[in-house]
Structures are given as structure tokens and as C-alpha cells.
Amino acid sequence: MEEEERINGDFNHQVIPSITDWLDKNLFLEWGAIAGAVALKFIAGQVSNDKQS
């Protein structure tokens, strides 16, 4: 019976938030993480270009 497999109650305090949930609540850090990722991509591209020369 499907009804017997359900658990009723408030379990929000037991939920482990993911990193994306945490970043959604901290917009400043989210944009900082995005800017950091773009900067790392740019730096990696520059290093790659220097090695090819």
C-alpha cells in the first residue's frame, strides 16, 4: 500500500543543502565564484598560448 510508505512531518532541518543552494542564498559569493571561474579560464588560456609559442 502506497499510503503506508509515506512519512509525514517537517524534515527541512535535516536537509543537507547543496553548493548551488548555498550560492543561491549568497548572491555576492555566487557572482564572485563565476568571476573567479572566468578569470581562471582566461589565465589557463594565456598559459596555454605561451607554451605553444
N, CA, C and O atoms as a Tripos MOL2 file, in Angstrom:
@<TRIPOS>MOLECULE
protein
  212   211    53     0     0
PROTEIN
NO_CHARGES

@<TRIPOS>ATOM
      1 N           0.8240   -1.1680    0.0000 N.3       1 MET1
      2 CA          0.0000    0.0000    0.0000 C.3       1 MET1
      3 C           0.8820    1.2500    0.0000 C.2       1 MET1
      4 O           1.7910    1.3820    0.8200 O.2       1 MET1
      5 N           0.6060    2.1430   -0.9100 N.am      2 GLU2
      6 CA          1.4150    3.3470   -1.0410 C.3       2 GLU2
      7 C           1.3000    4.2620    0.1710 C.2       2 GLU2
      8 O           2.2800    4.9040    0.5480 O.2       2 GLU2
      9 N           0.1420    4.3330    0.7790 N.am      3 GLU3
     10 CA         -0.0490    5.2310    1.9190 C.3       3 GLU3
     11 C           0.8450    4.8620    3.0930 C.2       3 GLU3
     12 O           1.2410    5.7380    3.8630 O.2       3 GLU3
     13 N           1.1640    3.6140    3.2420 N.am      4 GLU4
     14 CA          1.9690    3.1680    4.3700 C.3       4 GLU4
     15 C           3.4590    3.4460    4.1740 C.2       4 GLU4
     16 O           4.2310    3.3680    5.1300 O.2       4 GLU4
     17 N           3.8690    3.7660    2.9580 N.am      5 GLU5
     18 CA          5.2690    4.0540    2.6850 C.3       5 GLU5
     19 C           5.6130    5.5220    2.8980 C.2       5 GLU5
     20 O           6.7890    5.8830    2.8480 O.2       5 GLU5
     21 N           4.6380    6.3650    3.1310 N.am      6 ARG6
     22 CA          4.8750    7.7900    3.3080 C.3       6 ARG6
     23 C           5.2200    8.1100    4.7570 C.2       6 ARG6
     24 O           4.7470    7.4600    5.6880 O.2       6 ARG6
     25 N           6.0440    9.1130    4.9170 N.am      7 ILE7
     26 CA          6.3750    9.6220    6.2460 C.3       7 ILE7
     27 C           5.9410   11.0700    6.2890 C.2       7 ILE7
     28 O           6.3650   11.8680    5.4530 O.2       7 ILE7
     29 N           5.1120   11.4210    7.2370 N.am      8 ASN8
     30 CA          4.6200   12.7910    7.3730 C.3       8 ASN8
     31 C           5.4320   13.5270    8.4120 C.2       8 ASN8
     32 O           5.8720   12.9500    9.4060 O.2       8 ASN8
     33 N           5.6270   14.8230    8.1660 N.am      9 GLY9
     34 CA          6.3380   15.6400    9.1360 C.3       9 GLY9
     35 C           7.1920   16.6890    8.4610 C.2       9 GLY9
     36 O           7.3170   16.7170    7.2360 O.2       9 GLY9
     37 N           7.7770   17.5510    9.2750 N.am     10 ASP10
     38 CA          8.6420   18.6060    8.7770 C.3      10 ASP10
     39 C          10.0960   18.1720    8.9660 C.2      10 ASP10
     40 O          10.5960   18.1190   10.0890 O.2      10 ASP10
     41 N          10.7580   17.8670    7.8680 N.am     11 PHE11
     42 CA         12.1340   17.3910    7.9180 C.3      11 PHE11
     43 C          13.0940   18.3840    7.2690 C.2      11 PHE11
     44 O          14.2140   18.0190    6.9120 O.2      11 PHE11
     45 N          12.6610   19.6470    7.1120 N.am     12 ASN12
     46 CA         13.5100   20.6560    6.4750 C.3      12 ASN12
     47 C          14.8190   20.8690    7.2210 C.2      12 ASN12
     48 O          15.8350   21.1700    6.5940 O.2      12 ASN12
     49 N          14.8210   20.7210    8.5410 N.am     13 HIS13
     50 CA         16.0420   20.9270    9.3150 C.3      13 HIS13
     51 C          17.0640   19.8110    9.0970 C.2      13 HIS13
     52 O          18.2210   19.9420    9.4970 O.2      13 HIS13
     53 N          16.6450   18.7270    8.4700 N.am     14 GLN14
     54 CA         17.5480   17.6030    8.2320 C.3      14 GLN14
     55 C          18.0830   17.5700    6.8030 C.2      14 GLN14
     56 O          18.8870   16.7040    6.4570 O.2      14 GLN14
     57 N          17.6440   18.5000    5.9860 N.am     15 VAL15
     58 CA         18.0760   18.5320    4.5920 C.3      15 VAL15
     59 C          19.4700   19.1380    4.5270 C.2      15 VAL15
     60 O          19.7280   20.1810    5.1270 O.2      15 VAL15
     61 N          20.3640   18.4860    3.8020 N.am     16 ILE16
     62 CA         21.7200   18.9960    3.6030 C.3      16 ILE16
     63 C          21.7190   19.7860    2.2920 C.2      16 ILE16
     64 O          21.5430   19.2090    1.2190 O.2      16 ILE16
     65 N          21.9150   21.1070    2.3780 N.am     17 PRO17
     66 CA         21.8650   21.9120    1.1500 C.3      17 PRO17
     67 C          23.0740   21.6400    0.2570 C.2      17 PRO17
     68 O          24.1730   21.3660    0.7380 O.2      17 PRO17
     69 N          22.8470   21.7220   -1.0310 N.am     18 SER18
     70 CA         23.9500   21.5560   -1.9810 C.3      18 SER18
     71 C          24.6880   22.8860   -2.1150 C.2      18 SER18
     72 O          24.2400   23.9080   -1.5950 O.2      18 SER18
     73 N          25.8000   22.8650   -2.8020 N.am     19 ILE19
     74 CA         26.5850   24.0890   -3.0040 C.3      19 ILE19
     75 C          25.7950   25.0860   -3.8280 C.2      19 ILE19
     76 O          25.9240   26.2920   -3.6140 O.2      19 ILE19
     77 N          24.9770   24.6180   -4.7660 N.am     20 THR20
     78 CA         24.1770   25.5470   -5.5660 C.3      20 THR20
     79 C          23.0870   26.1920   -4.7260 C.2      20 THR20
     80 O          22.7680   27.3610   -4.9440 O.2      20 THR20
     81 N          22.5060   25.4710   -3.7750 N.am     21 ASP21
     82 CA         21.5300   26.0630   -2.8570 C.3      21 ASP21
     83 C          22.1960   27.1570   -2.0340 C.2      21 ASP21
     84 O          21.6220   28.2280   -1.8320 O.2      21 ASP21
     85 N          23.3960   26.8880   -1.5640 N.am     22 TRP22
     86 CA         24.1240   27.8520   -0.7420 C.3      22 TRP22
     87 C          24.4740   29.0980   -1.5470 C.2      22 TRP22
     88 O          24.3620   30.2170   -1.0470 O.2      22 TRP22
     89 N          24.8980   28.9010   -2.7920 N.am     23 LEU23
     90 CA         25.2430   30.0400   -3.6290 C.3      23 LEU23
     91 C          24.0080   30.8640   -3.9960 C.2      23 LEU23
     92 O          24.0950   32.0870   -4.1120 O.2      23 LEU23
     93 N          22.8540   30.2050   -4.1790 N.am     24 ASP24
     94 CA         21.6210   30.9340   -4.4730 C.3      24 ASP24
     95 C          21.2350   31.8650   -3.3310 C.2      24 ASP24
     96 O          20.6340   32.9130   -3.5690 O.2      24 ASP24
     97 N          21.5640   31.5080   -2.1180 N.am     25 LYS25
     98 CA         21.2510   32.3460   -0.9630 C.3      25 LYS25
     99 C          22.2900   33.4430   -0.7550 C.2      25 LYS25
    100 O          22.0280   34.4070   -0.0340 O.2      25 LYS25
    101 N          23.4600   33.3150   -1.3690 N.am     26 ASN26
    102 CA         24.5550   34.2840   -1.2250 C.3      26 ASN26
    103 C          24.9620   34.7870   -2.6090 C.2      26 ASN26
    104 O          25.9390   34.3180   -3.1910 O.2      26 ASN26
    105 N          24.1970   35.7470   -3.1240 N.am     27 LEU27
    106 CA         24.4170   36.2090   -4.4970 C.3      27 LEU27
    107 C          25.7950   36.8140   -4.6940 C.2      27 LEU27
    108 O          26.3900   36.6480   -5.7590 O.2      27 LEU27
    109 N          26.3210   37.5170   -3.6820 N.am     28 PHE28
    110 CA         27.6510   38.1080   -3.8070 C.3      28 PHE28
    111 C          28.6960   37.0220   -4.0340 C.2      28 PHE28
    112 O          29.5740   37.1750   -4.8830 O.2      28 PHE28
    113 N          28.6080   35.9350   -3.2850 N.am     29 LEU29
    114 CA         29.5600   34.8370   -3.4490 C.3      29 LEU29
    115 C          29.3340   34.0970   -4.7620 C.2      29 LEU29
    116 O          30.2830   33.6080   -5.3730 O.2      29 LEU29
    117 N          28.0770   34.0140   -5.1960 N.am     30 GLU30
    118 CA         27.7880   33.3580   -6.4670 C.3      30 GLU30
    119 C          28.4700   34.1010   -7.6170 C.2      30 GLU30
    120 O          29.1270   33.4840   -8.4560 O.2      30 GLU30
    121 N          28.3110   35.4270   -7.6540 N.am     31 TRP31
    122 CA         28.9490   36.2000   -8.7090 C.3      31 TRP31
    123 C          30.4600   36.1830   -8.5710 C.2      31 TRP31
    124 O          31.1720   36.2160   -9.5740 O.2      31 TRP31
    125 N          30.9620   36.1330   -7.3430 N.am     32 GLY32
    126 CA         32.3990   36.0130   -7.1350 C.3      32 GLY32
    127 C          32.9310   34.7000   -7.6660 C.2      32 GLY32
    128 O          34.0110   34.6570   -8.2560 O.2      32 GLY32
    129 N          32.1790   33.6230   -7.4590 N.am     33 ALA33
    130 CA         32.5910   32.3110   -7.9640 C.3      33 ALA33
    131 C          32.5830   32.2960   -9.4910 C.2      33 ALA33
    132 O          33.4740   31.7230  -10.1180 O.2      33 ALA33
    133 N          31.5800   32.9260  -10.0780 N.am     34 ILE34
    134 CA         31.5150   32.9970  -11.5420 C.3      34 ILE34
    135 C          32.6910   33.8080  -12.0860 C.2      34 ILE34
    136 O          33.3380   33.3990  -13.0500 O.2      34 ILE34
    137 N          32.9650   34.9620  -11.4630 N.am     35 ALA35
    138 CA         34.0840   35.7920  -11.9080 C.3      35 ALA35
    139 C          35.4150   35.0580  -11.7330 C.2      35 ALA35
    140 O          36.3010   35.1680  -12.5800 O.2      35 ALA35
    141 N          35.5550   34.3100  -10.6340 N.am     36 GLY36
    142 CA         36.7770   33.5390  -10.4110 C.3      36 GLY36
    143 C          36.9670   32.4550  -11.4510 C.2      36 GLY36
    144 O          38.0800   32.2210  -11.9200 O.2      36 GLY36
    145 N          35.8740   31.7900  -11.8120 N.am     37 ALA37
    146 CA         35.9640   30.7400  -12.8310 C.3      37 ALA37
    147 C          36.3530   31.3310  -14.1910 C.2      37 ALA37
    148 O          37.1520   30.7460  -14.9220 O.2      37 ALA37
    149 N          35.7880   32.4850  -14.5200 N.am     38 VAL38
    150 CA         36.1360   33.1450  -15.7900 C.3      38 VAL38
    151 C          37.6020   33.5680  -15.7710 C.2      38 VAL38
    152 O          38.3070   33.4180  -16.7690 O.2      38 VAL38
    153 N          38.0570   34.0940  -14.6440 N.am     39 ALA39
    154 CA         39.4590   34.5180  -14.5370 C.3      39 ALA39
    155 C          40.3970   33.3220  -14.6880 C.2      39 ALA39
    156 O          41.4110   33.4150  -15.3810 O.2      39 ALA39
    157 N          40.0690   32.2080  -14.0510 N.am     40 LEU40
    158 CA         40.9070   31.0070  -14.1830 C.3      40 LEU40
    159 C          40.9360   30.5060  -15.6210 C.2      40 LEU40
    160 O          41.9830   30.0840  -16.1120 O.2      40 LEU40
    161 N          39.7990   30.5500  -16.2940 N.am     41 LYS41
    162 CA         39.7400   30.1320  -17.6980 C.3      41 LYS41
    163 C          40.6240   31.0360  -18.5560 C.2      41 LYS41
    164 O          41.3410   30.5630  -19.4380 O.2      41 LYS41
    165 N          40.5660   32.3440  -18.2890 N.am     42 PHE42
    166 CA         41.3880   33.2960  -19.0320 C.3      42 PHE42
    167 C          42.8730   33.0420  -18.7850 C.2      42 PHE42
    168 O          43.6680   33.0230  -19.7240 O.2      42 PHE42
    169 N          43.2410   32.8480  -17.5290 N.am     43 ILE43
    170 CA         44.6490   32.5990  -17.1810 C.3      43 ILE43
    171 C          45.1360   31.2910  -17.7980 C.2      43 ILE43
    172 O          46.2540   31.2220  -18.3100 O.2      43 ILE43
    173 N          44.3000   30.2550  -17.7510 N.am     44 ALA44
    174 CA         44.6820   28.9760  -18.3510 C.3      44 ALA44
    175 C          44.8750   29.1210  -19.8520 C.2      44 ALA44
    176 O          45.7750   28.5020  -20.4200 O.2      44 ALA44
    177 N          44.0510   29.9210  -20.4990 N.am     45 GLY45
    178 CA         44.2070   30.1770  -21.9300 C.3      45 GLY45
    179 C          45.4870   30.9190  -22.2360 C.2      45 GLY45
    180 O          46.1480   30.6320  -23.2340 O.2      45 GLY45
    181 N          45.8460   31.8670  -21.3940 N.am     46 GLN46
    182 CA         47.0960   32.6130  -21.5880 C.3      46 GLN46
    183 C          48.3010   31.7100  -21.4130 C.2      46 GLN46
    184 O          49.2450   31.7810  -22.1990 O.2      46 GLN46
    185 N          48.2850   30.8640  -20.3990 N.am     47 VAL47
    186 CA         49.3940   29.9300  -20.1540 C.3      47 VAL47
    187 C          49.5180   28.9570  -21.3200 C.2      47 VAL47
    188 O          50.6240   28.6400  -21.7570 O.2      47 VAL47
    189 N          48.3780   28.4840  -21.8190 N.am     48 SER48
    190 CA         48.3850   27.5530  -22.9420 C.3      48 SER48
    191 C          48.9780   28.2110  -24.1830 C.2      48 SER48
    192 O          49.7500   27.5840  -24.9080 O.2      48 SER48
    193 N          48.6180   29.4780  -24.4330 N.am     49 ASN49
    194 CA         49.1640   30.2030  -25.5810 C.3      49 ASN49
    195 C          50.6560   30.4260  -25.4540 C.2      49 ASN49
    196 O          51.3800   30.3570  -26.4480 O.2      49 ASN49
    197 N          51.1280   30.6920  -24.2450 N.am     50 ASP50
    198 CA         52.5700   30.9040  -24.0250 C.3      50 ASP50
    199 C          53.3620   29.6320  -24.2860 C.2      50 ASP50
    200 O          54.4740   29.6950  -24.8120 O.2      50 ASP50
    201 N          52.8070   28.4760  -23.9250 N.am     51 LYS51
    202 CA         53.5090   27.2070  -24.1220 C.3      51 LYS51
    203 C          53.5730   26.8300  -25.5860 C.2      51 LYS51
    204 O          54.5090   26.1500  -26.0070 O.2      51 LYS51
    205 N          52.5920   27.2590  -26.3750 N.am     52 GLN52
    206 CA         52.5710   26.9270  -27.7950 C.3      52 GLN52
    207 C          53.5480   27.7850  -28.5930 C.2      52 GLN52
    208 O          53.9590   27.3890  -29.6830 O.2      52 GLN52
    209 N          53.9220   28.9320  -28.0810 N.am     53 SER53
    210 CA         54.8230   29.8440  -28.8070 C.3      53 SER53
    211 C          56.2590   29.4150  -28.7550 C.2      53 SER53
    212 O          57.1250   30.0830  -29.3190 O.2      53 SER53
@<TRIPOS>BOND
     1     1     2 1
     2     2     3 1
     3     3     4 2
     4     3     5 am
     5     5     6 1
     6     6     7 1
     7     7     8 2
     8     7     9 am
     9     9    10 1
    10    10    11 1
    11    11    12 2
    12    11    13 am
    13    13    14 1
    14    14    15 1
    15    15    16 2
    16    15    17 am
    17    17    18 1
    18    18    19 1
    19    19    20 2
    20    19    21 am
    21    21    22 1
    22    22    23 1
    23    23    24 2
    24    23    25 am
    25    25    26 1
    26    26    27 1
    27    27    28 2
    28    27    29 am
    29    29    30 1
    30    30    31 1
    31    31    32 2
    32    31    33 am
    33    33    34 1
    34    34    35 1
    35    35    36 2
    36    35    37 am
    37    37    38 1
    38    38    39 1
    39    39    40 2
    40    39    41 am
    41    41    42 1
    42    42    43 1
    43    43    44 2
    44    43    45 am
    45    45    46 1
    46    46    47 1
    47    47    48 2
    48    47    49 am
    49    49    50 1
    50    50    51 1
    51    51    52 2
    52    51    53 am
    53    53    54 1
    54    54    55 1
    55    55    56 2
    56    55    57 am
    57    57    58 1
    58    58    59 1
    59    59    60 2
    60    59    61 am
    61    61    62 1
    62    62    63 1
    63    63    64 2
    64    63    65 am
    65    65    66 1
    66    66    67 1
    67    67    68 2
    68    67    69 am
    69    69    70 1
    70    70    71 1
    71    71    72 2
    72    71    73 am
    73    73    74 1
    74    74    75 1
    75    75    76 2
    76    75    77 am
    77    77    78 1
    78    78    79 1
    79    79    80 2
    80    79    81 am
    81    81    82 1
    82    82    83 1
    83    83    84 2
    84    83    85 am
    85    85    86 1
    86    86    87 1
    87    87    88 2
    88    87    89 am
    89    89    90 1
    90    90    91 1
    91    91    92 2
    92    91    93 am
    93    93    94 1
    94    94    95 1
    95    95    96 2
    96    95    97 am
    97    97    98 1
    98    98    99 1
    99    99   100 2
   100    99   101 am
   101   101   102 1
   102   102   103 1
   103   103   104 2
   104   103   105 am
   105   105   106 1
   106   106   107 1
   107   107   108 2
   108   107   109 am
   109   109   110 1
   110   110   111 1
   111   111   112 2
   112   111   113 am
   113   113   114 1
   114   114   115 1
   115   115   116 2
   116   115   117 am
   117   117   118 1
   118   118   119 1
   119   119   120 2
   120   119   121 am
   121   121   122 1
   122   122   123 1
   123   123   124 2
   124   123   125 am
   125   125   126 1
   126   126   127 1
   127   127   128 2
   128   127   129 am
   129   129   130 1
   130   130   131 1
   131   131   132 2
   132   131   133 am
   133   133   134 1
   134   134   135 1
   135   135   136 2
   136   135   137 am
   137   137   138 1
   138   138   139 1
   139   139   140 2
   140   139   141 am
   141   141   142 1
   142   142   143 1
   143   143   144 2
   144   143   145 am
   145   145   146 1
   146   146   147 1
   147   147   148 2
   148   147   149 am
   149   149   150 1
   150   150   151 1
   151   151   152 2
   152   151   153 am
   153   153   154 1
   154   154   155 1
   155   155   156 2
   156   155   157 am
   157   157   158 1
   158   158   159 1
   159   159   160 2
   160   159   161 am
   161   161   162 1
   162   162   163 1
   163   163   164 2
   164   163   165 am
   165   165   166 1
   166   166   167 1
   167   167   168 2
   168   167   169 am
   169   169   170 1
   170   170   171 1
   171   171   172 2
   172   171   173 am
   173   173   174 1
   174   174   175 1
   175   175   176 2
   176   175   177 am
   177   177   178 1
   178   178   179 1
   179   179   180 2
   180   179   181 am
   181   181   182 1
   182   182   183 1
   183   183   184 2
   184   183   185 am
   185   185   186 1
   186   186   187 1
   187   187   188 2
   188   187   189 am
   189   189   190 1
   190   190   191 1
   191   191   192 2
   192   191   193 am
   193   193   194 1
   194   194   195 1
   195   195   196 2
   196   195   197 am
   197   197   198 1
   198   198   199 1
   199   199   200 2
   200   199   201 am
   201   201   202 1
   202   202   203 1
   203   203   204 2
   204   203   205 am
   205   205   206 1
   206   206   207 1
   207   207   208 2
   208   207   209 am
   209   209   210 1
   210   210   211 1
   211   211   212 2
@<TRIPOS>SUBSTRUCTURE
     1 MET1         2 RESIDUE 1 A MET
     2 GLU2         6 RESIDUE 1 A GLU
     3 GLU3        10 RESIDUE 1 A GLU
     4 GLU4        14 RESIDUE 1 A GLU
     5 GLU5        18 RESIDUE 1 A GLU
     6 ARG6        22 RESIDUE 1 A ARG
     7 ILE7        26 RESIDUE 1 A ILE
     8 ASN8        30 RESIDUE 1 A ASN
     9 GLY9        34 RESIDUE 1 A GLY
    10 ASP10       38 RESIDUE 1 A ASP
    11 PHE11       42 RESIDUE 1 A PHE
    12 ASN12       46 RESIDUE 1 A ASN
    13 HIS13       50 RESIDUE 1 A HIS
    14 GLN14       54 RESIDUE 1 A GLN
    15 VAL15       58 RESIDUE 1 A VAL
    16 ILE16       62 RESIDUE 1 A ILE
    17 PRO17       66 RESIDUE 1 A PRO
    18 SER18       70 RESIDUE 1 A SER
    19 ILE19       74 RESIDUE 1 A ILE
    20 THR20       78 RESIDUE 1 A THR
    21 ASP21       82 RESIDUE 1 A ASP
    22 TRP22       86 RESIDUE 1 A TRP
    23 LEU23       90 RESIDUE 1 A LEU
    24 ASP24       94 RESIDUE 1 A ASP
    25 LYS25       98 RESIDUE 1 A LYS
    26 ASN26      102 RESIDUE 1 A ASN
    27 LEU27      106 RESIDUE 1 A LEU
    28 PHE28      110 RESIDUE 1 A PHE
    29 LEU29      114 RESIDUE 1 A LEU
    30 GLU30      118 RESIDUE 1 A GLU
    31 TRP31      122 RESIDUE 1 A TRP
    32 GLY32      126 RESIDUE 1 A GLY
    33 ALA33      130 RESIDUE 1 A ALA
    34 ILE34      134 RESIDUE 1 A ILE
    35 ALA35      138 RESIDUE 1 A ALA
    36 GLY36      142 RESIDUE 1 A GLY
    37 ALA37      146 RESIDUE 1 A ALA
    38 VAL38      150 RESIDUE 1 A VAL
    39 ALA39      154 RESIDUE 1 A ALA
    40 LEU40      158 RESIDUE 1 A LEU
    41 LYS41      162 RESIDUE 1 A LYS
    42 PHE42      166 RESIDUE 1 A PHE
    43 ILE43      170 RESIDUE 1 A ILE
    44 ALA44      174 RESIDUE 1 A ALA
    45 GLY45      178 RESIDUE 1 A GLY
    46 GLN46      182 RESIDUE 1 A GLN
    47 VAL47      186 RESIDUE 1 A VAL
    48 SER48      190 RESIDUE 1 A SER
    49 ASN49      194 RESIDUE 1 A ASN
    50 ASP50      198 RESIDUE 1 A ASP
    51 LYS51      202 RESIDUE 1 A LYS
    52 GLN52      206 RESIDUE 1 A GLN
    53 SER53      210 RESIDUE 1 A SER
